[in-house]
Amino acid sequence: MRQLLLLRHAKSSWDDPRLPDHARPLNARGRRNAAGMAAAMRELGLAPDVVLVSSARRTLQTLEALSPLEGSPLVEPMDALYLAPWPSLLDVLRDVRETARSVLLIGHNPGLHELALALAGPAAMAAGGPTAERLANSYPTAALTEFAVALPWRLLEPGGGRLLRFLTPADLPSAEAADATEGSA
């Protein structure tokens, strides 16, 4: 069984309107949320062999916040992941080396959310359950989805992932304290 982790980049800054979208950095909340997600991933034992990351600054900074990742995974920054639609993301996953047990893809919405929904498949989404329902509703910044994948990467298709977990920054223990601090600032 293979593991697929889909992580949306953390919250980015809009402070400098002159910056092109590709160059936007994380804001303070994004850095906190990415660090919180990194801690959650370590606690859950989520350790990818391969990391595919969009070449955008905010995705690379999200990856930085996850470091060090256990086992020193192969990291591949890819221009093709920047704002890619879900079929393109699926094509990239189909090219992953077959020896990879676990893949982390760090990207952008709406493609990442649509990929997660496609991998879960209409039957799983229709069957519902709290995890599927939350996934169907939104895919906020720094959200992480975990899938079990039975087929080889090259055969990955819509409906080919079993949804195991959907984790957002609001689910993390540090979220309440950070939200209280942010609300008073």
Residue frames as a rotation matrix with the C-alpha (Angstrom) as fourth column:
MET 1
0.584 0.811 0.000 0.00
0.811 -0.584 0.000 0.00
0.000 0.000 -1.000 0.00
ARG 2
-0.503 -0.707 0.497 1.28
0.710 -0.666 -0.229 3.45
0.493 0.238 0.837 -0.94
GLN 3
0.115 0.467 -0.877 0.64
0.819 -0.544 -0.182 6.72
-0.562 -0.697 -0.445 0.84
LEU 4
-0.308 -0.136 0.942 -0.22
0.719 -0.681 0.137 10.01
0.623 0.719 0.308 -0.85
LEU 5
-0.076 0.194 -0.978 -0.17
0.804 -0.568 -0.175 13.28
-0.590 -0.800 -0.113 1.07
LEU 6
-0.025 0.142 0.990 -1.61
0.760 -0.640 0.111 16.44
0.649 0.755 -0.092 -0.48
LEU 7
-0.082 -0.088 -0.993 -0.66
0.848 -0.530 -0.023 19.69
-0.524 -0.843 0.118 1.27
ARG 8
0.654 0.287 0.700 -1.89
0.598 -0.763 -0.245 23.10
0.464 0.579 -0.671 0.23
HIS 9
-0.459 -0.835 0.302 0.66
0.490 -0.522 -0.698 25.87
0.741 -0.172 0.649 0.80
ALA 10
-0.245 0.306 -0.920 0.22
0.916 -0.239 -0.324 27.89
-0.319 -0.922 -0.221 3.98
LYS 11
0.730 0.660 -0.177 -1.32
0.601 -0.743 -0.294 31.40
-0.326 0.108 -0.939 4.06
SER 12
-0.221 -0.828 0.515 0.55
0.963 -0.268 -0.018 33.84
0.153 0.492 0.857 1.85
SER 13
-0.273 -0.014 -0.962 1.09
0.474 -0.872 -0.122 37.55
-0.837 -0.490 0.245 2.09
TRP 14
0.325 0.414 0.850 -0.60
0.928 -0.310 -0.204 40.15
0.179 0.856 -0.485 -0.09
ASP 15
0.406 -0.169 -0.898 1.35
0.543 -0.746 0.386 43.03
-0.735 -0.644 -0.211 1.52
ASP 16
-0.478 -0.642 -0.600 3.29
-0.189 -0.592 0.784 43.92
-0.858 0.488 0.161 -1.64
PRO 17
0.551 0.823 0.142 0.87
-0.013 0.179 -0.984 44.28
-0.835 0.540 0.109 -4.58
ARG 18
0.393 -0.483 -0.782 3.83
-0.903 -0.365 -0.228 44.72
-0.175 0.796 -0.580 -6.95
LEU 19
-0.564 -0.640 0.523 5.01
-0.557 0.762 0.332 41.15
-0.610 -0.104 -0.785 -6.37
PRO 20
-0.323 0.456 -0.829 3.98
-0.736 0.430 0.523 38.64
0.595 0.779 0.196 -9.03
ASP 21
0.658 0.709 0.254 1.78
-0.718 0.487 0.498 35.85
0.229 -0.510 0.829 -7.67
HIS 22
0.649 -0.458 -0.607 4.58
0.222 0.877 -0.425 33.28
0.728 0.142 0.671 -8.07
ALA 23
-0.366 -0.920 0.141 6.82
0.220 -0.233 -0.947 35.34
0.904 -0.315 0.287 -5.75
ARG 24
0.330 0.545 0.771 4.38
-0.607 -0.503 0.615 35.89
0.723 -0.671 0.165 -2.87
PRO 25
-0.741 -0.647 -0.177 5.86
-0.239 0.501 -0.832 34.72
0.627 -0.574 -0.526 0.48
LEU 26
-0.067 0.660 -0.748 4.10
0.797 0.486 0.357 33.25
0.600 -0.573 -0.559 3.49
ASN 27
0.163 0.146 0.976 2.71
-0.427 -0.881 0.203 35.67
0.890 -0.449 -0.081 6.05
ALA 28
-0.602 -0.455 0.656 3.17
-0.762 0.084 -0.642 35.26
0.237 -0.886 -0.398 9.82
ARG 29
0.237 0.776 0.584 0.02
-0.819 0.483 -0.310 33.15
-0.523 -0.405 0.750 10.18
GLY 30
0.793 0.019 -0.609 1.17
-0.480 0.635 -0.606 30.97
0.375 0.773 0.513 7.28
ARG 31
-0.252 -0.956 -0.150 4.56
-0.523 0.265 -0.810 30.35
0.814 -0.125 -0.567 8.92
ARG 32
-0.499 0.142 0.855 2.82
-0.831 0.202 -0.519 29.40
-0.246 -0.969 0.017 12.21
ASN 33
0.558 0.817 0.144 0.35
-0.718 0.563 -0.410 27.10
-0.416 0.126 0.901 10.47
ALA 34
0.540 -0.443 -0.716 3.06
-0.470 0.547 -0.693 25.41
0.698 0.710 0.087 8.40
ALA 35
-0.583 -0.774 0.246 5.14
-0.615 0.223 -0.757 24.82
0.531 -0.593 -0.606 11.54
GLY 36
-0.194 0.618 0.762 2.05
-0.836 0.302 -0.458 23.42
-0.513 -0.726 0.459 13.29
MET 37
0.806 0.476 -0.353 1.37
-0.592 0.642 -0.487 21.09
-0.005 0.602 0.799 10.36
ALA 38
0.016 -0.886 -0.463 5.01
-0.546 0.380 -0.746 19.97
0.838 0.265 -0.478 10.43
ALA 39
-0.679 -0.233 0.696 4.64
-0.733 0.251 -0.632 19.02
-0.027 -0.940 -0.341 14.10
ALA 40
0.302 0.880 0.365 1.40
-0.760 0.454 -0.465 17.17
-0.575 -0.137 0.806 13.37
MET 41
0.663 -0.106 -0.741 3.03
-0.578 0.558 -0.596 15.25
0.476 0.823 0.308 10.52
ARG 42
-0.464 -0.883 -0.072 5.91
-0.572 0.361 -0.737 14.19
0.676 -0.301 -0.673 12.77
GLU 43
-0.497 0.346 0.795 3.51
-0.774 0.238 -0.587 13.16
-0.392 -0.908 0.150 15.53
LEU 44
0.585 0.808 0.065 1.48
-0.643 0.512 -0.569 11.09
-0.493 0.291 0.820 13.04
GLY 45
-0.068 -0.725 0.686 4.60
0.055 0.683 0.728 9.50
-0.996 0.087 -0.007 11.56
LEU 46
0.884 0.390 0.258 3.94
0.296 -0.041 -0.954 10.91
-0.362 0.920 -0.151 8.08
ALA 47
0.074 -0.959 -0.274 7.34
-0.269 -0.284 0.920 10.71
-0.960 0.005 -0.279 6.37
PRO 48
0.913 0.363 -0.184 7.34
-0.251 0.146 -0.957 10.89
-0.321 0.920 0.224 2.56
ASP 49
0.202 -0.832 0.517 10.03
0.686 0.497 0.531 9.32
-0.699 0.248 0.671 0.35
VAL 50
-0.581 -0.273 0.767 9.37
0.786 -0.435 0.440 11.88
0.213 0.858 0.467 -2.39
VAL 51
-0.008 0.552 -0.834 8.26
0.464 -0.736 -0.492 15.51
-0.886 -0.391 -0.251 -2.14
LEU 52
-0.381 0.023 0.924 6.87
0.882 -0.291 0.371 17.18
0.277 0.957 0.090 -5.25
VAL 53
-0.014 0.292 -0.956 6.57
0.663 -0.714 -0.227 20.91
-0.749 -0.637 -0.184 -4.67
SER 54
0.784 0.331 0.525 5.41
0.608 -0.579 -0.543 23.81
0.124 0.745 -0.655 -6.81
SER 55
-0.229 -0.951 0.206 8.20
0.900 -0.288 -0.327 26.26
0.371 0.110 0.922 -7.64
ALA 56
0.430 0.444 0.786 6.19
0.127 -0.892 0.434 29.16
0.894 -0.087 -0.440 -6.17
ARG 57
-0.507 -0.703 0.498 7.82
-0.334 -0.372 -0.866 30.92
0.794 -0.606 -0.046 -3.22
ARG 58
-0.015 0.579 0.815 4.92
-0.990 -0.121 0.068 30.19
0.138 -0.806 0.575 -0.83
THR 59
0.906 0.302 -0.297 5.01
-0.285 0.953 0.100 26.44
0.313 -0.006 0.950 -1.52
LEU 60
0.131 -0.942 -0.310 8.79
0.251 0.334 -0.909 26.31
0.959 0.041 0.281 -1.13
GLN 61
-0.539 -0.278 0.795 8.50
-0.608 -0.524 -0.596 28.21
0.583 -0.805 0.113 2.17
THR 62
0.557 0.750 0.356 5.80
-0.820 0.430 0.377 25.78
0.130 -0.502 0.855 3.30
LEU 63
0.730 -0.377 -0.570 8.23
0.177 0.910 -0.375 22.94
0.660 0.173 0.731 2.57
GLU 64
-0.316 -0.888 0.335 10.97
-0.113 -0.315 -0.942 24.78
0.942 -0.335 -0.001 4.48
ALA 65
-0.119 0.364 0.924 8.69
-0.950 -0.311 0.000 24.90
0.287 -0.878 0.383 7.53
LEU 66
0.879 0.458 -0.134 8.27
-0.421 0.876 0.235 21.11
0.225 -0.150 0.963 7.35
SER 67
0.291 -0.870 -0.397 12.03
0.015 0.420 -0.908 20.57
0.957 0.258 0.135 7.49
PRO 68
-0.687 -0.598 -0.412 13.71
-0.725 0.529 0.441 18.50
-0.046 0.602 -0.797 8.48
LEU 69
0.509 0.819 -0.263 11.58
-0.839 0.541 0.061 15.74
0.192 0.189 0.963 7.05
GLU 70
0.278 -0.360 0.891 12.35
-0.502 0.736 0.454 12.29
-0.819 -0.573 0.025 8.40
GLY 71
0.378 -0.174 0.909 14.45
0.476 0.879 -0.029 10.11
-0.795 0.443 0.415 6.11
SER 72
-0.390 -0.577 -0.718 15.71
-0.259 -0.679 0.686 12.91
-0.884 0.454 0.115 3.85
PRO 73
0.386 0.642 0.662 13.20
0.474 0.478 -0.740 12.46
-0.792 0.599 -0.120 1.01
LEU 74
-0.637 -0.439 0.634 13.90
0.762 -0.232 0.605 13.25
-0.119 0.868 0.482 -2.62
VAL 75
0.087 0.636 -0.767 12.60
0.326 -0.746 -0.581 16.82
-0.941 -0.199 -0.272 -3.15
GLU 76
-0.570 -0.200 0.797 11.56
0.816 -0.027 0.578 17.92
-0.094 0.979 0.179 -6.63
PRO 77
-0.250 0.473 -0.845 10.54
-0.041 -0.877 -0.479 21.57
-0.967 -0.085 0.239 -7.13
MET 78
-0.547 0.142 0.825 8.42
0.789 0.416 0.451 21.69
-0.279 0.898 -0.340 -10.29
ASP 79
-0.904 0.236 -0.356 7.20
-0.327 -0.919 0.221 24.62
-0.275 0.317 0.908 -12.37
ALA 80
-0.711 0.632 -0.308 4.47
-0.056 0.386 0.921 22.32
0.701 0.672 -0.239 -13.73
LEU 81
-0.405 0.559 -0.723 2.76
0.887 0.434 -0.161 22.23
0.223 -0.707 -0.672 -10.31
TYR 82
-0.909 0.017 -0.417 2.26
0.148 -0.922 -0.359 26.00
-0.391 -0.388 0.835 -10.12
LEU 83
-0.354 0.885 -0.302 -1.53
-0.674 -0.465 -0.573 26.59
-0.648 0.001 0.762 -10.23
ALA 84
-0.925 -0.080 -0.371 -1.93
-0.333 0.637 0.695 23.29
0.181 0.767 -0.616 -12.12
PRO 85
0.124 0.992 -0.011 -5.41
-0.947 0.122 0.296 21.84
0.295 -0.026 0.955 -12.72
TRP 86
0.280 0.008 0.960 -6.10
-0.707 0.678 0.200 18.49
-0.649 -0.735 0.195 -11.09
PRO 87
0.989 0.047 0.139 -5.64
0.047 0.796 -0.603 16.34
-0.138 0.603 0.785 -14.24
SER 88
0.468 -0.882 0.056 -2.11
-0.333 -0.235 -0.913 17.77
0.818 0.409 -0.404 -14.62
LEU 89
-0.016 -0.432 0.902 -1.37
-1.000 0.006 -0.014 17.02
0.001 -0.902 -0.432 -10.95
LEU 90
0.689 0.336 0.643 -2.59
-0.369 0.925 -0.088 13.46
-0.624 -0.177 0.761 -11.48
ASP 91
0.908 -0.399 -0.128 -0.28
0.012 0.330 -0.944 13.11
0.418 0.856 0.304 -14.51
VAL 92
0.089 -0.903 0.421 2.69
-0.766 -0.332 -0.550 14.24
0.636 -0.273 -0.721 -12.39
LEU 93
0.136 0.015 0.991 1.81
-0.872 0.477 0.113 11.64
-0.470 -0.879 0.078 -9.74
ARG 94
0.948 0.262 0.180 1.65
-0.141 0.854 -0.500 8.92
-0.285 0.449 0.847 -12.42
ASP 95
0.611 -0.784 -0.106 5.30
-0.171 0.000 -0.985 9.68
0.773 0.620 -0.134 -13.23
VAL 96
0.406 -0.458 0.791 6.52
-0.910 -0.124 0.395 9.04
-0.083 -0.880 -0.468 -9.66
ARG 97
-0.504 -0.669 -0.546 9.07
-0.673 0.701 -0.237 6.23
0.541 0.248 -0.803 -9.43
GLU 98
0.340 0.747 -0.572 7.39
-0.279 0.661 0.697 2.96
0.898 -0.077 0.433 -8.49
THR 99
-0.269 -0.520 -0.811 9.73
0.624 0.547 -0.558 2.39
0.734 -0.656 0.177 -5.54
ALA 100
-0.781 0.024 0.624 8.30
-0.365 -0.828 -0.426 5.45
0.506 -0.561 0.655 -3.74
ARG 101
-0.632 0.531 -0.565 6.22
0.733 0.646 -0.213 4.29
0.252 -0.549 -0.797 -0.79
SER 102
0.265 0.683 -0.681 5.00
0.825 -0.526 -0.207 7.74
-0.499 -0.507 -0.703 0.22
VAL 103
-0.501 -0.340 0.796 4.63
0.748 -0.632 0.201 10.95
0.435 0.696 0.572 -1.81
LEU 104
0.002 0.444 -0.896 3.94
0.636 -0.692 -0.342 14.46
-0.772 -0.569 -0.283 -0.53
LEU 105
-0.296 -0.003 0.955 2.63
0.852 -0.452 0.263 16.92
0.431 0.892 0.136 -3.12
ILE 106
-0.245 0.158 -0.957 2.65
0.602 -0.749 -0.278 20.60
-0.760 -0.644 0.088 -2.06
GLY 107
-0.683 0.045 0.729 0.55
0.690 -0.290 0.664 22.77
0.242 0.956 0.167 -4.34
HIS 108
-0.942 0.307 -0.134 -2.26
-0.287 -0.946 -0.152 25.23
-0.173 -0.105 0.979 -4.87
ASN 109
-0.166 0.958 0.233 -6.03
0.534 0.286 -0.796 25.46
-0.829 -0.008 -0.559 -5.04
PRO 110
0.284 0.884 0.372 -8.29
-0.923 0.357 -0.143 24.92
-0.259 -0.302 0.917 -6.82
GLY 111
0.125 -0.259 -0.958 -6.32
-0.695 0.666 -0.271 22.07
0.708 0.700 -0.097 -8.45
LEU 112
-0.850 -0.527 -0.026 -5.26
-0.338 0.581 -0.740 20.44
0.405 -0.620 -0.672 -5.18
HIS 113
-0.481 0.761 0.436 -8.77
-0.598 0.079 -0.797 20.41
-0.641 -0.644 0.418 -3.73
GLU 114
0.435 0.669 -0.603 -10.20
-0.894 0.243 -0.376 19.06
-0.105 0.703 0.704 -6.99
LEU 115
-0.267 -0.611 -0.745 -7.50
-0.576 0.721 -0.385 16.36
0.773 0.326 -0.544 -7.09
ALA 116
-0.920 -0.061 0.387 -8.35
-0.376 0.418 -0.827 15.29
-0.111 -0.907 -0.407 -3.53
LEU 117
-0.023 0.992 0.123 -12.04
-0.718 0.070 -0.692 15.05
-0.696 -0.104 0.711 -4.43
ALA 118
0.383 0.117 -0.916 -11.26
-0.863 0.400 -0.309 13.13
0.330 0.909 0.254 -7.63
LEU 119
-0.604 -0.698 -0.386 -8.98
-0.485 0.706 -0.516 10.65
0.633 -0.124 -0.764 -5.84
ALA 120
-0.736 0.418 0.532 -11.55
-0.439 0.302 -0.846 10.02
-0.514 -0.857 -0.038 -3.12
GLY 121
-0.927 0.374 0.020 -14.07
0.228 0.522 0.822 9.38
0.297 0.767 -0.569 -5.88
PRO 122
-0.444 0.832 0.333 -17.78
-0.609 -0.552 0.569 10.12
0.657 0.050 0.752 -6.06
ALA 123
0.254 0.568 -0.783 -18.79
0.206 0.759 0.618 6.96
0.945 -0.318 0.076 -4.16
ALA 124
-0.366 -0.478 -0.798 -16.65
0.877 0.108 -0.467 7.81
0.310 -0.871 0.380 -1.13
MET 125
-0.983 0.008 0.184 -17.77
-0.047 -0.978 -0.205 11.43
0.178 -0.210 0.961 -1.19
ALA 126
-0.199 0.980 -0.017 -21.43
-0.495 -0.086 0.864 10.41
0.846 0.180 0.502 -1.51
ALA 127
0.100 0.182 -0.978 -21.08
0.588 0.782 0.205 7.93
0.802 -0.596 -0.029 1.36
GLY 128
0.620 0.188 0.762 -20.09
-0.262 -0.866 0.426 10.91
0.740 -0.464 -0.488 3.45
GLY 129
0.414 -0.495 -0.764 -18.72
0.893 0.385 0.235 10.67
0.178 -0.779 0.601 6.91
PRO 130
0.808 -0.024 -0.589 -17.16
0.277 -0.866 0.415 13.56
-0.520 -0.499 -0.694 8.76
THR 131
-0.226 -0.969 -0.104 -13.80
0.268 -0.165 0.949 13.43
-0.936 0.187 0.297 6.95
ALA 132
-0.531 0.079 0.843 -15.34
0.846 0.101 0.524 13.33
-0.043 0.992 -0.121 3.46
GLU 133
0.564 0.822 0.078 -17.83
0.820 -0.569 0.069 16.04
0.101 0.025 -0.995 4.38
ARG 134
0.540 -0.447 -0.713 -15.10
0.170 -0.772 0.613 18.38
-0.824 -0.452 -0.341 5.63
LEU 135
-0.556 -0.781 0.284 -13.01
0.402 0.047 0.914 17.70
-0.728 0.623 0.288 2.53
ALA 136
-0.173 0.580 0.796 -15.98
0.979 0.013 0.203 18.40
0.107 0.814 -0.570 0.26
ASN 137
0.717 0.593 -0.367 -16.65
0.659 -0.748 0.081 21.76
-0.226 -0.300 -0.927 1.93
SER 138
0.897 -0.442 -0.026 -13.24
-0.434 -0.865 -0.251 23.42
0.088 0.237 -0.968 1.60
TYR 139
0.543 -0.829 -0.135 -9.48
0.806 0.559 -0.196 23.00
0.238 -0.003 0.971 1.34
PRO 140
0.995 -0.078 -0.063 -8.00
-0.052 -0.940 0.337 25.85
-0.085 -0.332 -0.939 3.40
THR 141
0.359 -0.933 -0.006 -4.38
-0.586 -0.220 -0.780 26.93
0.726 0.283 -0.626 3.34
ALA 142
-0.527 -0.754 0.392 -2.02
-0.821 0.334 -0.462 24.44
0.217 -0.566 -0.795 5.04
ALA 143
0.507 0.732 0.455 -4.65
-0.776 0.617 -0.130 21.67
-0.376 -0.287 0.881 4.82
LEU 144
-0.663 -0.738 -0.123 -3.31
-0.742 0.628 0.234 18.12
-0.095 0.246 -0.965 4.53
THR 145
0.600 0.799 -0.038 -5.08
-0.794 0.589 -0.153 15.12
-0.100 0.122 0.987 3.05
GLU 146
-0.579 -0.740 0.343 -3.80
-0.684 0.670 0.291 11.56
-0.445 -0.067 -0.893 3.43
PHE 147
0.557 0.687 -0.466 -4.77
-0.830 0.485 -0.276 8.78
0.037 0.541 0.840 1.02
ALA 148
-0.170 -0.510 0.843 -3.91
-0.205 0.855 0.476 5.08
-0.964 -0.092 -0.250 0.86
VAL 149
0.303 0.161 -0.939 -3.21
-0.941 -0.103 -0.321 4.05
-0.149 0.982 0.121 -2.73
ALA 150
0.474 -0.038 0.880 -3.30
-0.167 0.977 0.133 0.37
-0.864 -0.210 0.457 -3.70
LEU 151
0.912 -0.058 0.406 -2.32
0.402 0.320 -0.858 0.67
-0.080 0.946 0.315 -7.37
PRO 152
-0.183 -0.981 0.069 1.13
0.946 -0.157 0.285 1.50
-0.269 0.117 0.956 -8.75
TRP 153
-0.286 0.023 -0.958 1.62
0.128 -0.990 -0.062 5.25
-0.950 -0.140 0.280 -9.24
ARG 154
-0.949 -0.184 -0.255 1.48
-0.211 -0.230 0.950 4.90
-0.233 0.956 0.179 -13.03
LEU 155
-0.647 0.761 -0.051 -2.05
0.528 0.495 0.690 3.49
0.550 0.420 -0.722 -12.76
LEU 156
-0.707 0.374 -0.600 -3.39
0.444 -0.427 -0.788 6.10
-0.551 -0.823 0.135 -10.34
GLU 157
-0.673 0.578 0.462 -6.82
0.374 -0.274 0.886 7.28
0.638 0.769 -0.032 -11.44
PRO 158
-0.433 0.616 0.658 -9.87
-0.770 -0.632 0.085 9.12
0.468 -0.470 0.748 -10.09
GLY 159
0.694 0.708 0.131 -11.36
-0.640 0.523 0.563 7.08
0.330 -0.475 0.816 -7.26
GLY 160
0.427 -0.609 -0.668 -7.96
0.141 0.775 -0.616 5.40
0.893 0.169 0.417 -6.77
GLY 161
-0.692 -0.664 0.284 -7.29
-0.167 -0.236 -0.957 6.75
0.703 -0.710 0.052 -3.29
ARG 162
0.204 0.713 -0.671 -8.84
0.733 0.343 0.588 5.73
0.649 -0.612 -0.452 0.01
LEU 163
0.118 -0.076 0.990 -9.34
-0.301 -0.953 -0.037 8.87
0.946 -0.293 -0.136 2.08
LEU 164
-0.079 -0.256 -0.963 -7.71
0.761 0.609 -0.224 8.37
0.644 -0.750 0.147 5.49
ARG 165
-0.060 -0.077 -0.995 -7.33
0.866 -0.499 -0.014 11.83
-0.496 -0.863 0.097 6.96
PHE 166
0.161 0.064 0.985 -8.10
0.584 -0.810 -0.043 15.48
0.795 0.582 -0.168 6.33
LEU 167
0.129 -0.285 -0.950 -6.27
0.952 -0.233 0.199 17.81
-0.278 -0.930 0.241 8.69
THR 168
0.440 0.026 0.898 -6.47
0.440 -0.878 -0.190 21.61
0.783 0.478 -0.398 8.74
PRO 169
-0.629 -0.717 0.300 -4.65
0.116 -0.468 -0.876 24.18
0.769 -0.517 0.377 10.89
ALA 170
-0.060 0.695 0.716 -7.89
-0.820 -0.443 0.361 24.65
0.569 -0.566 0.597 12.87
ASP 171
0.780 0.344 -0.522 -7.55
-0.092 0.889 0.449 20.99
0.619 -0.302 0.725 13.97
LEU 172
-0.099 -0.944 -0.315 -4.13
0.396 0.253 -0.883 21.55
0.913 -0.212 0.348 15.53
PRO 173
0.259 0.195 -0.946 -3.72
0.961 0.047 0.273 22.05
0.098 -0.980 -0.176 19.27
SER 174
-0.631 -0.607 -0.483 -1.91
0.650 -0.754 0.098 25.37
-0.424 -0.252 0.870 18.71
ALA 175
-0.506 0.450 0.736 -4.77
0.624 -0.398 0.672 26.76
0.596 0.799 -0.079 16.60
GLU 176
0.553 0.792 -0.259 -6.86
0.753 -0.342 0.563 28.09
0.357 -0.506 -0.785 19.51
ALA 177
0.248 -0.535 -0.807 -3.95
0.660 -0.517 0.546 29.98
-0.709 -0.668 0.225 21.06
ALA 178
-0.771 -0.575 0.273 -2.87
0.572 -0.438 0.693 31.41
-0.279 0.691 0.667 17.69
ASP 179
-0.209 0.778 0.592 -6.41
0.700 -0.304 0.646 32.47
0.683 0.550 -0.481 16.81
ALA 180
0.651 0.425 -0.629 -6.84
0.757 -0.426 0.496 34.19
-0.058 -0.799 -0.599 20.19
THR 181
-0.173 -0.819 -0.548 -3.54
0.576 -0.535 0.618 36.04
-0.799 -0.209 0.564 19.74
GLU 182
-0.803 -0.138 0.579 -4.38
0.590 -0.315 0.744 37.03
0.080 0.939 0.334 16.17
GLY 183
0.136 0.968 0.210 -7.85
0.821 -0.229 0.522 38.21
0.554 0.101 -0.826 17.17
SER 184
0.657 0.098 -0.748 -6.43
0.644 -0.589 0.489 40.57
-0.392 -0.803 -0.450 19.80
ALA 185
-0.391 -0.912 -0.122 -3.74
0.661 -0.371 0.652 42.02
-0.640 0.175 0.748 17.55
